[in-house]
Amino acid sequence: MEKEFTFYRKKILPTTIPIQPGKKIELSSLDLLMENHHLKMVFYYKTPTVLPIGTLTTKLRILFAEVISYFPVITGRLIRNNDGKWMIKCNDAGIRIVEAIAKGSVETWLQNVDAEKEKKLIHWEDMYHIPYYWATFYVMVTEFEEGGMAIGLSCSHLLTDPFSATLLIKAWADRVLWGNISIPPFFHPLPKRPVGFQKAHQQPNNHLISHYKSILESPITSPSTTQKSKTVAFEFSDHMVKTCINLAHLNCPTNGTYPSPFAPLVGILWVCISRVKGETRNGLVDMSMGLDMRKTLGLDKGYFGNCMIYTKVNGNGIGVDNPQLATKLTGEAIEKVNKEGIIDLVEWLDNCNNFPPPSSSDKGNLVFLNLENVDPYSAVFMDGYEPSRISYYNESSIAEKGKILVLPSHPSEGKLSRIVMVTLPNNEAIKLCEDKLLARFSPTIIMGAT
């Protein structure tokens, strides 16, 4: 038992509503690509009153058992279909839930937290040698003796992306606060091209397919045990982000609203990280972006599964003192990802015969994930019990060149404010904190400063 905890208990939480016998759910090609990845996230809550320890946890556990009945994907177990691909056999096996009590308060915890310490609030188990007995989702509820709570979620990326994982926590909070779920989950296939539809041109959109083909054809790499990474979380205030946007020379609409902070933040961090890596002879290091495509595909917010598309941007020819060009190319790459291109990609993946899942979503490039539109702060369990801070991790089985997650800050910090979680090799992360270009925007290091 860790010294920070005075109580620690693990149990299986079954569903309260029986699952239809024999029901199975097929996984999409986008799901199957993520087999070697898993997600971890922590929601921190500052509780206005200190309830007797165990009171809140008991209530949350009872109502969560009801909520997971509406998410058969997470309570089922993995099996292989006739083609050897993973699918979900729905049953009442439930999920693993851990209940813990930690010393001190959540405020004290956050004053000196780093990624290693934070992950003690998350329970995770690697896949068993018999996958059917392995739970794909884990939830950990930690109450702090002097006030506050943390909810840690971990799951296989094979079944969901960060948006759907957040939807689960929000559904749980809605059930506790309101008695119902405001955004029910939907489990249906990704959209396909209408039957009989003829494309204006017969060639598929090649830029996405070429990128995914290169990922799938890359040799599978064994897990790395030598390279130690470090995660640093920066918070960019509303004012700082406006400065980033102005530096990138992005035009603001006449109504005074600002464009998405994602592209200018990527542009600046892409330049800064390339500099600390020292790989700038021909320009910046190559990078790719993971983008949520639910809106582009016309999917409901409740779509549960993987719906993030990765697109590559070459760094050749971009100067290390030119974040404006880096931002411009980032924005252009985002605009190129459209519905027709995504459908082309999914059709191509569907026609690939039993492709081996890559060991990384993009081990040769920096990876930026646009999580601006996740909605963690609406996961309010009780009046006054709302998330004060959040952390997300997207992990793979091998060491990567670097991964950067762009997340929303708490709404009280301003509409454009963002949290950026950067995971790099340890020495590079330290250098990034000292980078002069990044220092011009005065981001606050809220985790991993030492």
Solvent accessible surface area in square Angstrom, and as a share of the most:
residue,aa,sasa,rsa
1,M,166,0.74
2,E,85,0.38
3,K,168,0.71
4,E,33,0.15
5,F,8,0.03
6,T,64,0.37
7,F,76,0.32
8,Y,91,0.35
9,R,102,0.37
10,K,100,0.43
11,K,68,0.29
12,I,93,0.47
13,L,11,0.05
14,P,70,0.44
15,T,17,0.10
16,T,77,0.45
17,I,84,0.42
18,P,109,0.68
19,I,26,0.13
20,Q,123,0.55
21,P,126,0.79
22,G,57,0.55
23,K,78,0.33
24,K,99,0.42
25,I,27,0.14
26,E,111,0.50
27,L,21,0.11
28,S,24,0.16
29,S,9,0.06
30,L,5,0.03
31,D,9,0.05
32,L,18,0.09
33,L,9,0.05
34,M,15,0.07
35,E,44,0.20
36,N,47,0.24
37,H,4,0.02
38,H,29,0.13
39,L,3,0.02
40,K,25,0.10
41,M,2,0.01
42,V,0,0.00
43,F,2,0.01
44,Y,0,0.00
45,Y,0,0.00
46,K,92,0.39
47,T,26,0.15
48,P,85,0.54
49,T,83,0.48
50,V,97,0.56
51,L,56,0.28
52,P,97,0.61
53,I,73,0.37
54,G,27,0.26
55,T,72,0.42
56,L,8,0.04
57,T,9,0.06
58,T,57,0.33
59,K,88,0.37
60,L,1,0.00
61,R,44,0.16
62,I,101,0.51
63,L,23,0.11
64,F,0,0.00
65,A,8,0.06
66,E,51,0.23
67,V,0,0.00
68,I,0,0.00
69,S,13,0.08
70,Y,118,0.45
71,F,0,0.00
72,P,13,0.08
73,V,6,0.03
74,I,0,0.00
75,T,0,0.00
76,G,0,0.00
77,R,10,0.04
78,L,2,0.01
79,I,39,0.20
80,R,126,0.46
81,N,34,0.17
82,N,161,0.83
83,D,92,0.47
84,G,38,0.36
85,K,51,0.22
86,W,15,0.05
87,M,12,0.05
88,I,0,0.00
89,K,72,0.30
90,C,6,0.03
91,N,33,0.17
92,D,64,0.33
93,A,35,0.27
94,G,0,0.00
95,I,1,0.00
96,R,32,0.12
97,I,1,0.01
98,V,0,0.00
99,E,7,0.03
100,A,3,0.02
101,I,31,0.16
102,A,0,0.00
103,K,111,0.47
104,G,19,0.18
105,S,14,0.09
106,V,0,0.00
107,E,72,0.33
108,T,73,0.43
109,W,13,0.04
110,L,23,0.11
111,Q,148,0.66
112,N,110,0.56
113,V,8,0.05
114,D,61,0.32
115,A,16,0.12
116,E,132,0.59
117,K,35,0.15
118,E,0,0.00
119,K,62,0.26
120,K,60,0.25
121,L,1,0.00
122,I,14,0.07
123,H,27,0.12
124,W,53,0.19
125,E,29,0.13
126,D,104,0.54
127,M,73,0.32
128,Y,78,0.30
129,H,170,0.76
130,I,79,0.40
131,P,35,0.22
132,Y,75,0.29
133,Y,137,0.52
134,W,7,0.02
135,A,0,0.00
136,T,0,0.00
137,F,1,0.00
138,Y,1,0.00
139,V,0,0.00
140,M,1,0.00
141,V,1,0.01
142,T,0,0.00
143,E,13,0.06
144,F,3,0.01
145,E,74,0.33
146,E,119,0.53
147,G,10,0.10
148,G,7,0.06
149,M,1,0.00
150,A,1,0.01
151,I,1,0.01
152,G,1,0.01
153,L,1,0.01
154,S,1,0.00
155,C,0,0.00
156,S,4,0.03
157,H,3,0.01
158,L,1,0.01
159,L,3,0.02
160,T,0,0.00
161,D,0,0.00
162,P,4,0.02
163,F,24,0.10
164,S,1,0.01
165,A,0,0.00
166,T,5,0.03
167,L,14,0.07
168,L,0,0.00
169,I,1,0.00
170,K,28,0.12
171,A,1,0.01
172,W,0,0.00
173,A,0,0.00
174,D,6,0.03
175,R,61,0.22
176,V,16,0.09
177,L,49,0.24
178,W,174,0.61
179,G,40,0.38
180,N,94,0.48
181,I,34,0.17
182,S,68,0.44
183,I,44,0.22
184,P,67,0.42
185,P,18,0.11
186,F,87,0.36
187,F,62,0.26
188,H,78,0.35
189,P,103,0.65
190,L,10,0.05
191,P,37,0.23
192,K,131,0.55
193,R,41,0.15
194,P,90,0.56
195,V,159,0.92
196,G,66,0.63
197,F,103,0.43
198,Q,139,0.62
199,K,30,0.13
200,A,112,0.87
201,H,92,0.41
202,Q,141,0.63
203,Q,124,0.55
204,P,50,0.31
205,N,34,0.18
206,N,82,0.42
207,H,61,0.27
208,L,0,0.00
209,I,15,0.08
210,S,64,0.42
211,H,11,0.05
212,Y,9,0.03
213,K,94,0.40
214,S,60,0.38
215,I,18,0.09
216,L,24,0.12
217,E,118,0.53
218,S,39,0.25
219,P,109,0.68
220,I,114,0.58
221,T,62,0.36
222,S,84,0.55
223,P,91,0.57
224,S,52,0.33
225,T,130,0.76
226,T,130,0.75
227,Q,91,0.41
228,K,153,0.65
229,S,64,0.41
230,K,31,0.13
231,T,11,0.06
232,V,1,0.00
233,A,3,0.02
234,F,2,0.01
235,E,34,0.15
236,F,1,0.00
237,S,37,0.24
238,D,31,0.16
239,H,139,0.62
240,M,30,0.13
241,V,0,0.00
242,K,67,0.28
243,T,55,0.32
244,C,0,0.00
245,I,0,0.00
246,N,84,0.43
247,L,35,0.17
248,A,12,0.09
249,H,136,0.61
250,L,54,0.27
251,N,142,0.73
252,C,52,0.31
253,P,67,0.42
254,T,151,0.88
255,N,115,0.59
256,G,52,0.50
257,T,68,0.40
258,Y,72,0.27
259,P,40,0.25
260,S,61,0.39
261,P,3,0.02
262,F,1,0.00
263,A,15,0.12
264,P,0,0.00
265,L,1,0.00
266,V,0,0.00
267,G,0,0.00
268,I,4,0.02
269,L,1,0.00
270,W,0,0.00
271,V,0,0.00
272,C,0,0.00
273,I,0,0.00
274,S,0,0.00
275,R,84,0.31
276,V,18,0.10
277,K,29,0.12
278,G,59,0.57
279,E,83,0.37
280,T,43,0.25
281,R,231,0.84
282,N,110,0.56
283,G,8,0.08
284,L,7,0.03
285,V,9,0.05
286,D,43,0.22
287,M,0,0.00
288,S,0,0.00
289,M,0,0.00
290,G,0,0.00
291,L,5,0.02
292,D,40,0.21
293,M,15,0.07
294,R,16,0.06
295,K,189,0.80
296,T,53,0.31
297,L,8,0.04
298,G,66,0.64
299,L,26,0.13
300,D,72,0.37
301,K,158,0.67
302,G,0,0.00
303,Y,7,0.03
304,F,11,0.04
305,G,4,0.04
306,N,5,0.02
307,C,0,0.00
308,M,11,0.05
309,I,0,0.00
310,Y,10,0.04
311,T,4,0.02
312,K,82,0.35
313,V,13,0.07
314,N,91,0.47
315,G,0,0.00
316,N,112,0.57
317,G,64,0.61
318,I,2,0.01
319,G,32,0.30
320,V,50,0.29
321,D,115,0.60
322,N,49,0.25
323,P,10,0.06
324,Q,52,0.23
325,L,54,0.27
326,A,0,0.00
327,T,2,0.01
328,K,114,0.48
329,L,50,0.25
330,T,0,0.00
331,G,20,0.19
332,E,75,0.34
333,A,13,0.10
334,I,50,0.25
335,E,142,0.64
336,K,112,0.48
337,V,10,0.06
338,N,68,0.35
339,K,92,0.39
340,E,62,0.28
341,G,1,0.01
342,I,1,0.01
343,I,13,0.06
344,D,7,0.04
345,L,0,0.00
346,V,10,0.06
347,E,62,0.28
348,W,67,0.24
349,L,0,0.00
350,D,59,0.31
351,N,116,0.60
352,C,28,0.17
353,N,140,0.72
354,N,91,0.47
355,F,25,0.11
356,P,71,0.45
357,P,32,0.20
358,P,9,0.06
359,S,3,0.02
360,S,1,0.01
361,S,7,0.04
362,D,8,0.04
363,K,50,0.21
364,G,52,0.50
365,N,11,0.06
366,L,0,0.00
367,V,0,0.00
368,F,0,0.00
369,L,0,0.00
370,N,27,0.14
371,L,0,0.00
372,E,16,0.07
373,N,123,0.63
374,V,8,0.05
375,D,74,0.38
376,P,0,0.00
377,Y,24,0.09
378,S,38,0.25
379,A,0,0.00
380,V,32,0.19
381,F,0,0.00
382,M,53,0.24
383,D,124,0.64
384,G,45,0.43
385,Y,7,0.03
386,E,80,0.36
387,P,0,0.00
388,S,32,0.21
389,R,39,0.14
390,I,2,0.01
391,S,4,0.03
392,Y,6,0.02
393,Y,12,0.05
394,N,11,0.05
395,E,36,0.16
396,S,19,0.13
397,S,51,0.33
398,I,15,0.08
399,A,41,0.31
400,E,30,0.13
401,K,56,0.24
402,G,3,0.03
403,K,11,0.05
404,I,0,0.00
405,L,9,0.04
406,V,0,0.00
407,L,0,0.00
408,P,18,0.11
409,S,6,0.04
410,H,42,0.19
411,P,88,0.56
412,S,89,0.58
413,E,85,0.38
414,G,24,0.23
415,K,177,0.75
416,L,17,0.08
417,S,1,0.01
418,R,26,0.09
419,I,4,0.02
420,V,0,0.00
421,M,4,0.02
422,V,1,0.00
423,T,42,0.24
424,L,1,0.01
425,P,13,0.08
426,N,60,0.31
427,N,85,0.44
428,E,25,0.11
429,A,0,0.00
430,I,79,0.40
431,K,99,0.42
432,L,1,0.00
433,C,40,0.24
434,E,126,0.57
435,D,14,0.07
436,K,167,0.71
437,L,14,0.07
438,L,4,0.02
439,A,62,0.48
440,R,159,0.58
441,F,8,0.03
442,S,72,0.46
443,P,22,0.14
444,T,74,0.43
445,I,55,0.28
446,I,35,0.18
447,M,4,0.02
448,G,6,0.06
449,A,64,0.49
450,T,157,0.91
